[in-house]
Amino acid sequence: MKSGEDQKNQKLIWKLGLVIVGMFGFGFLMVPIYDVFCDITGLNGKTGTVETAEARGFTVDYDRLVTVEFVASTNQGLNWEFKPQVVRMKVHPGELYDATYLVSNKTSRIVTGQAVPSVMPNVASRYFKKTECFCFIEQVLKPGETREMPLRFVIEPELPENVKTVSLGYTFFDVTNSAKNQAEKNNQGG
């Protein structure tokens, strides 16, 4: 027969076990919950995607012009030169536009980078849609390689009237080690 102290300890172990399982589950669900939250609220400046045919179906608001500012940066430690070819452009909501960024690998090794977008003000991210973007895939640049990277976008006509300027920023991150690890994992069948 178990003593009262043993029963208390066993209850405590079960409770702690449940807390650990709950914390693990919560941590596991945080990323998808955060993504849904950002999609709903427009926080974090994430932009949406849209098919080209759908983008061409928007009604163009020729009476309105919105300034789009293009910003480029690299994360510390990534020795790339990264810049937009055009820093600012005036666009009509509902019309499809093209922009191009230039990137150069200034290292003597192959580097894999991933661009992460951000839109300001946050409310504009719900209305800024891309049909084509270099940010959709990892970019692998050889030593000294320079590349033009296309961006095709539309701002939905429903963008609030008080938004006159939208800043689209991209930050490139070095994901070389992550890409290598994933490639090795895929080659091993895992």
PLY file of the C-alpha trace (Angstrom):
ply
format ascii 1.0
element vertex 190
property float x
property float y
property float z
element edge 189
property int vertex1
property int vertex2
end_header
0.00 0.00 0.00
1.29 3.42 -1.00
1.76 6.05 1.62
0.06 9.44 1.37
3.38 11.00 0.43
3.88 8.53 -2.46
0.38 9.25 -3.78
1.04 13.01 -3.66
4.33 12.55 -5.51
2.68 10.39 -8.17
-0.07 13.02 -8.70
2.59 15.71 -8.98
4.51 13.67 -11.58
1.34 13.21 -13.64
0.54 16.93 -13.43
4.08 17.88 -14.46
3.92 15.38 -17.31
0.68 16.95 -18.54
2.23 20.42 -18.30
5.22 19.27 -20.37
2.98 17.68 -23.03
0.80 20.83 -23.06
3.85 23.09 -23.44
5.22 20.95 -26.28
1.85 21.00 -28.07
1.51 24.75 -27.60
5.04 25.32 -28.94
4.35 23.05 -31.90
1.15 24.94 -32.77
2.58 28.45 -32.33
3.93 28.81 -35.89
0.69 27.88 -37.71
-1.37 29.91 -35.23
0.94 32.91 -35.69
0.73 32.61 -39.50
-3.08 32.55 -39.39
-3.09 35.50 -36.99
-0.79 37.47 -39.33
-2.95 36.62 -42.34
-6.10 37.82 -40.57
-4.68 40.98 -39.02
-2.05 41.92 -41.59
0.59 42.06 -38.84
4.19 41.23 -39.61
3.86 42.74 -43.08
3.49 39.43 -44.89
2.08 39.79 -48.36
-0.30 37.51 -50.19
-0.08 35.82 -53.55
-2.54 35.77 -56.39
-2.63 34.08 -59.78
-1.86 36.35 -62.76
-5.29 35.74 -64.30
-7.01 36.79 -61.07
-4.77 39.89 -60.79
-5.70 40.91 -64.33
-9.35 40.66 -63.34
-9.12 43.50 -60.80
-10.80 46.78 -61.71
-8.06 49.38 -62.12
-8.58 52.62 -60.21
-7.15 55.15 -62.68
-8.23 58.04 -60.45
-5.85 57.00 -57.68
-2.07 56.74 -57.41
-0.20 54.98 -54.63
3.55 55.33 -54.18
5.38 52.03 -53.71
8.84 52.29 -52.17
11.23 49.38 -52.65
13.71 48.63 -49.87
16.45 45.99 -49.79
18.77 44.76 -47.06
20.82 41.74 -46.14
21.08 40.11 -42.76
24.35 40.57 -40.92
26.94 38.11 -42.14
25.54 37.76 -45.66
28.08 39.32 -47.99
25.71 40.09 -50.85
24.94 43.37 -52.52
21.17 43.66 -52.85
19.18 46.60 -54.20
16.06 47.48 -56.19
16.57 48.80 -59.72
13.84 51.38 -59.07
13.51 52.82 -55.57
10.01 54.31 -55.97
7.12 53.94 -58.40
3.59 55.34 -58.65
0.94 52.68 -59.27
-2.78 52.51 -59.88
-4.53 50.04 -57.53
-5.78 47.06 -59.51
-3.07 47.25 -62.19
-0.29 44.66 -62.52
3.29 46.01 -62.25
6.81 44.66 -62.63
9.88 45.57 -60.60
13.38 44.13 -60.53
15.97 43.73 -57.81
19.68 43.11 -58.36
21.70 40.79 -56.17
25.43 40.01 -56.24
27.34 37.39 -54.29
30.53 39.13 -53.08
32.03 35.95 -51.62
34.30 33.28 -53.07
31.82 30.49 -52.29
28.37 29.35 -53.34
25.77 30.93 -51.06
22.05 30.19 -50.70
19.85 33.08 -49.63
16.16 33.47 -48.82
14.38 36.82 -49.04
11.75 37.63 -46.44
9.22 40.35 -47.37
7.76 43.04 -45.19
5.10 45.65 -46.03
4.44 48.90 -44.22
2.01 50.12 -43.15
0.82 46.76 -41.84
-2.73 47.27 -43.12
-1.38 47.45 -46.69
-0.03 43.90 -46.51
-3.57 42.55 -46.89
-3.90 44.32 -50.25
-0.40 43.85 -51.66
-0.42 40.69 -53.79
2.41 39.08 -55.75
2.04 36.88 -58.81
5.78 36.34 -59.19
8.58 36.91 -56.69
12.16 35.86 -56.14
11.17 35.48 -52.47
9.09 32.37 -53.26
12.23 30.22 -53.54
15.77 30.10 -52.16
18.32 31.84 -54.38
21.64 30.06 -55.00
24.42 32.35 -56.22
27.86 31.26 -57.35
30.94 33.22 -56.28
30.81 36.69 -57.86
27.47 36.00 -59.59
25.06 38.89 -60.19
21.42 38.25 -60.98
18.30 40.24 -61.82
15.34 39.04 -59.81
11.78 39.81 -60.94
8.82 40.86 -58.88
5.29 41.16 -60.28
2.65 42.64 -58.04
-0.72 44.31 -57.79
-2.26 46.41 -55.06
-5.91 45.54 -54.67
-8.31 48.43 -55.33
-9.79 47.96 -51.84
-6.63 49.41 -50.26
-7.89 52.01 -47.75
-8.02 55.53 -49.22
-5.83 56.97 -46.45
-2.87 54.77 -47.53
-0.86 56.87 -49.98
2.53 55.15 -49.68
3.39 51.47 -49.33
6.92 50.33 -48.49
7.91 46.86 -49.68
11.06 45.67 -48.01
13.04 42.49 -48.48
15.75 41.18 -46.21
17.97 38.40 -47.52
19.13 35.77 -45.03
21.96 33.28 -45.51
20.34 29.83 -45.45
23.29 27.95 -46.95
23.67 25.58 -44.00
19.91 24.95 -43.79
19.79 24.23 -47.53
22.74 21.82 -47.28
21.18 20.02 -44.32
17.85 19.68 -46.14
19.59 18.38 -49.29
21.50 15.79 -47.25
18.30 14.76 -45.50
16.50 14.37 -48.86
19.40 12.31 -50.26
19.20 9.97 -47.27
15.49 9.44 -47.86
14.48 11.11 -44.59
0 1
1 2
2 3
3 4
4 5
5 6
6 7
7 8
8 9
9 10
10 11
11 12
12 13
13 14
14 15
15 16
16 17
17 18
18 19
19 20
20 21
21 22
22 23
23 24
24 25
25 26
26 27
27 28
28 29
29 30
30 31
31 32
32 33
33 34
34 35
35 36
36 37
37 38
38 39
39 40
40 41
41 42
42 43
43 44
44 45
45 46
46 47
47 48
48 49
49 50
50 51
51 52
52 53
53 54
54 55
55 56
56 57
57 58
58 59
59 60
60 61
61 62
62 63
63 64
64 65
65 66
66 67
67 68
68 69
69 70
70 71
71 72
72 73
73 74
74 75
75 76
76 77
77 78
78 79
79 80
80 81
81 82
82 83
83 84
84 85
85 86
86 87
87 88
88 89
89 90
90 91
91 92
92 93
93 94
94 95
95 96
96 97
97 98
98 99
99 100
100 101
101 102
102 103
103 104
104 105
105 106
106 107
107 108
108 109
109 110
110 111
111 112
112 113
113 114
114 115
115 116
116 117
117 118
118 119
119 120
120 121
121 122
122 123
123 124
124 125
125 126
126 127
127 128
128 129
129 130
130 131
131 132
132 133
133 134
134 135
135 136
136 137
137 138
138 139
139 140
140 141
141 142
142 143
143 144
144 145
145 146
146 147
147 148
148 149
149 150
150 151
151 152
152 153
153 154
154 155
155 156
156 157
157 158
158 159
159 160
160 161
161 162
162 163
163 164
164 165
165 166
166 167
167 168
168 169
169 170
170 171
171 172
172 173
173 174
174 175
175 176
176 177
177 178
178 179
179 180
180 181
181 182
182 183
183 184
184 185
185 186
186 187
187 188
188 189
